[in-house]
């Protein structure tokens, strides 16, 4: 229910935007239906309603994107320092109280940690002081994080 919350917020933003656009068009058509005197008002409702629905979605969509980017940066920061080498002290500190498990058998995909594509990945649960996270991880990253298959 709460996995991939950033993606769900972005999807909700898209749904709300389309609902607003459809509502604006329907309302505009209803306003235009009595006759020639209300055509301009109906067109204004359609144009401004669609524009308002589209622009109002920016904040919600941006928030979802922010959550996704923050999650990704956190994962990259835990495993790397500024020289792109593993920061072993930080990894060891984070993993002292960690519980790591896999939830699904291997499939071919992209590793969420190192970004390697077309590699066998496992859907892993990472529980530590940062909370619970679910990631697709390649076998090399699983070894770095001490995750057992």
C-alpha positions in Angstrom: 0.0 0.0 0.0 2.8 2.4 0.8 5.5 1.0 -1.6 6.6 3.5 -4.3 4.6 6.4 -2.7 6.3 8.9 -5.0 5.0 7.1 -8.1 1.6 6.8 -6.6 1.4 10.6 -5.9 2.5 11.3 -9.4 -0.2 9.0 -10.8 -2.8 10.6 -8.6 -1.7 14.0 -10.0 -2.3 12.8 -13.5 -5.7 11.3 -12.6 -6.8 14.6 -10.9 -5.6 16.6 -13.9 -7.6 14.5 -16.4 -10.7 14.6 -14.2 -10.4 18.4 -14.1 -10.0 18.7 -17.8 -12.9 16.4 -18.5 -15.1 18.3 -16.0 -14.1 21.6 -17.6 -15.0 20.4 -21.1 -18.4 19.0 -19.9 -19.2 22.2 -18.0 -18.2 24.3 -21.0 -20.5 22.3 -23.3 -23.4 22.6 -20.8 -22.9 26.4 -20.6 -22.9 26.6 -24.4 -26.0 24.6 -24.9 -28.7 27.3 -24.2 -27.8 29.2 -27.3 -25.5 31.6 -29.1 -25.2 34.1 -26.2 -23.3 31.7 -24.0 -20.8 30.2 -26.5 -18.0 32.6 -25.5 -18.6 31.9 -21.8 -18.5 28.1 -22.5 -15.3 28.4 -24.4 -13.7 30.4 -21.6 -14.7 27.8 -19.1 -13.2 25.1 -21.2 -9.9 26.9 -21.9 -9.4 28.3 -18.4 -10.6 25.1 -16.7 -8.2 22.9 -18.7 -5.3 25.3 -18.0 -6.1 25.5 -14.3 -6.3 21.7 -14.0 -3.0 21.3 -15.8 -1.1 24.0 -13.9 -2.5 22.9 -10.5 -1.1 19.4 -11.0 2.4 20.7 -11.1 2.7 21.0 -7.3 1.4 17.5 -6.6 3.4 15.9 -9.4 6.5 17.8 -8.3 6.1 16.5 -4.8 5.9 12.9 -6.0 9.0 13.5 -8.1 10.8 15.0 -5.1 10.0 11.9 -3.0 11.3 9.6 -5.8 14.5 11.6 -6.2 15.1 11.9 -2.5 14.8 8.1 -2.1 17.2 7.5 -4.9 19.7 10.0 -3.6 19.6 8.5 -0.2 20.3 5.1 -1.5 23.2 6.4 -3.6 24.6 8.4 -0.7 24.6 5.5 1.7 26.7 3.4 -0.6 29.0 6.0 -2.1 31.1 8.9 -1.0 32.3 11.9 -3.2 34.9 9.7 -4.9 32.4 7.1 -6.0 34.0 4.5 -3.7 32.0 2.7 -1.0 32.1 4.5 2.3 32.6 1.4 4.3 32.2 3.1 7.7 28.8 4.5 6.8 27.6 1.3 5.2 28.7 -0.7 8.3 27.1 1.8 10.7 23.8 1.7 8.7 23.8 -2.1 8.5 24.5 -2.9 12.2 20.8 -3.0 13.1 19.6 -4.0 9.6 17.4 -6.9 8.5 17.7 -7.7 4.8 15.6 -10.3 3.0 14.5 -11.1 -0.5 10.9 -11.3 -1.5 10.8 -12.6 -5.0 12.9 -14.8 -7.2 15.4 -13.4 -9.6 14.3 -11.6 -12.8 16.2 -9.6 -15.4 16.0 -5.8 -14.9 17.7 -2.7 -13.5 19.4 -2.6 -10.2 18.0 0.3 -8.1 21.3 0.7 -6.2 24.0 0.8 -8.8 21.9 1.3 -11.9 23.2 -1.7 -13.8 20.7 -2.7 -16.5 19.8 -6.1 -18.0 21.1 -7.9 -15.0 19.4 -10.5 -12.7 17.8 -8.6 -9.8 16.0 -9.6 -6.6 13.2 -7.7 -4.9 14.7 -7.0 -1.5 13.4 -5.6 1.8 15.8 -3.4 3.6 14.9 -2.6 7.3 17.2 -0.3 9.3 17.2 3.0 11.3 16.1 4.8 8.1 12.9 2.7 7.9 11.8 0.0 5.5 12.6 0.2 1.8 12.0 -2.2 -1.1 14.5 -2.3 -3.9 15.4 -4.4 -6.9 19.1 -5.3 -6.3 21.7 -7.1 -8.4 23.8 -9.9 -6.7 26.8 -7.6 -6.3 24.8 -5.0 -4.4 23.2 -7.7 -2.4 26.7 -8.9 -1.3 27.6 -5.3 -0.4 24.5 -5.0 1.7 24.8 -8.5 3.2 21.5 -9.7 1.8 21.0 -13.5 1.6 19.2 -15.0 -1.4 
